Amino acid sequence: MGFNYEDLYEKGQDIYYLRVLSNLHIKEVLFLETRTIYPDVIIGLIPNKGISIYIDINEKDNIFDNRKDAMKKYKTIKFK
């Protein structure tokens, strides 16, 4: 069996998501609370803003348990 978000995360869990929008040269670390979890998708909610973020399986390496680890990867991302 392949990768499965349901094996790693629970509804209501706090995560940090490094969102990278290469074509716009945007990168940001978002604090999210998991709202919905499927094997290949997480829907995270930005607390107090009511904004949902869709994270597919291709982004699995951009989800972190703490901000420090997310920022380490953030600093390695360069745009051309």
C-alpha positions in Angstrom: 0.0 0.0 0.0 1.2 3.5 -0.7 1.2 6.7 1.2 -1.9 7.5 3.2 -2.6 10.8 5.1 -5.1 8.9 7.4 -2.2 6.9 8.9 -0.4 10.0 9.9 -2.9 12.7 10.8 -6.1 13.1 12.8 -9.0 15.6 12.5 -8.3 18.6 14.7 -4.5 18.2 14.6 -2.3 21.3 14.3 0.1 21.3 11.3 2.4 23.7 9.5 2.1 23.7 5.7 4.7 25.2 3.5 2.7 26.5 0.5 4.8 27.1 -2.6 3.4 28.8 -5.6 6.4 28.8 -8.0 4.7 30.5 -10.9 3.9 33.5 -8.6 7.2 33.4 -6.7 5.3 33.0 -3.4 6.2 30.8 -0.5 4.6 30.9 3.0 4.3 28.8 6.1 0.7 28.4 7.2 -0.5 27.2 10.6 -3.5 24.9 10.0 -5.9 22.7 11.9 -6.8 19.6 10.0 -10.5 19.6 9.2 -10.9 16.7 6.8 -8.5 13.8 6.0 -8.7 11.4 3.1 -6.0 8.9 2.1 -4.6 11.4 -0.5 -6.0 14.8 0.6 -6.0 17.0 3.7 -8.2 20.0 4.1 -6.7 22.3 6.6 -8.4 25.3 8.2 -6.7 28.6 9.1 -7.9 29.2 12.6 -9.9 32.4 13.2 -10.1 33.2 9.5 -12.4 30.5 8.1 -10.1 29.9 5.2 -9.7 26.3 4.0 -6.5 25.0 2.3 -6.5 21.9 0.1 -3.4 19.8 0.3 -3.0 16.9 -2.1 -0.7 14.0 -1.9 2.0 15.7 -4.0 2.5 18.2 -1.1 3.1 15.5 1.6 6.8 16.6 2.0 5.6 20.2 2.8 3.6 19.3 6.0 5.4 19.7 9.3 4.6 19.2 13.0 6.4 22.4 14.0 7.2 25.8 12.6 10.9 25.4 13.0 11.1 22.4 10.6 8.8 24.2 8.1 11.1 27.3 8.2 14.2 25.1 7.5 12.7 23.9 4.3 11.3 27.4 3.5 14.8 28.8 3.5 16.0 26.3 1.0 13.4 27.2 -1.7 14.7 29.6 -4.3 12.9 30.9 -7.4 14.6 31.5 -10.8 
